[in-house]
Amino acid sequence: MINKDDVIKILRKVVDPELGMDLVEANMVRDVEIYNGTVKITIALTSSSCPLMDKIKSEILNNVKNLQGVNEVEVITTTMSEDEVRKLFNKIRQRRMFQKLPKRNIKRIIAILSGKGGVGKSSITALLATALIKRKLKIGVLDADITGPSIPKIFGINSIPYVLEGKIIPPVSKTGIKIMSMNLIIGDEELPVIWRGPLVSNAITQFYMNVDWGELDYLIVDLPPGTSDAQLTVMQSLPLDGVIIVTSPQELAGIIVSKAVNMSMMLGVTIIGVIENMSYVKCPNCGKEIRIFGDSKGKLLAEKMNTKFLGSVPIDPVLSNACDNGTIEDYNNEEIWNIIEKALDMII
Ligand code: ADP
């Protein structure tokens, strides 16, 4: 026996070509009546003179009549109220605005996110990018954190991007990582970037679309901390494969990071895992691990988020110097590289 759900399922497959939405999602299905094998469907169109009316009707007829137990199909059309049309168009406008950009020639795009600044998100981004390129993969870093000069500084980039045949050619780091950052354009590290949300969003989109990334295995996007326009743009427009959350054991960072995590979840972005940075410092004399910010909370956070815990990175003054001096690619603390390598094994 045919039931209403079977018919609704079929109507989900009928797309209004003008709206780019199926009839159920567009709230166009007003009624489905079934009686003795006769199916009567009432559809509300956006206007009584809808040019696609016949096309939609015949598509419904053709699809529904193929259902088992259906003898006859009748499609009745009516029109939506002005208020309904307005709501529908708003929904479509929003969807079009946040349509995902194409994947380009990039195999995977991963964003690095933290709840607050200073937890070492850019440093972890740089460590991951460097470890990936050591694995002979093609890597790019898109620095969307325009609030700080971190990424170009960490990689010691002195050259500036230039335009060739309409494409932005990004500077390349010592080991071959393509790097694009607003700070490379502004130049003066001490100048603040006083931009409002829409400009920031535009810059990120342009960096993604107009930079000549070539063929990449991984594009790593360093996001600003928190949950502002930049994160929204990256999560809604870029075809992300997922985000990695960087946190530190400070309770406060843990609470704030929950917001960033919830944002990712609400926007349907996969959380690849959690890396805890600045987890402990090793005593240079006895090797004992001293937990300056208290017990590790990364594992708990990962469990709470139902995602992987990718590891704990200790505090190392040499790492801080390497970041400050732009020599991250020469940094040679074996213990930290092992932690990063293990994290990569869980990611790639
Ligand atoms: P964020 O991107 O989260 O704002 P950064 O990566 O810029 O943070 O790091 C903030 C500061 O902390 C930088 O000076 C960086 O060199 C330092 N830092 C980050 N991680 C470590 C670490 N594990 N050990 C020592 N210093 C670190």
Boltz pocket constraint, residues with backbone or C-beta under 6 A from the ligand:
constraints:
  - pocket:
      binder: B
      contacts: [[A, 114], [A, 116], [A, 117], [A, 118], [A, 119], [A, 120], [A, 121], [A, 122], [A, 123], [A, 124], [A, 150], [A, 277], [A, 278], [A, 313], [A, 314], [A, 315], [A, 316], [A, 317], [A, 319], [A, 320], [A, 321], [A, 323], [A, 324]]
      max_distance: 6.0
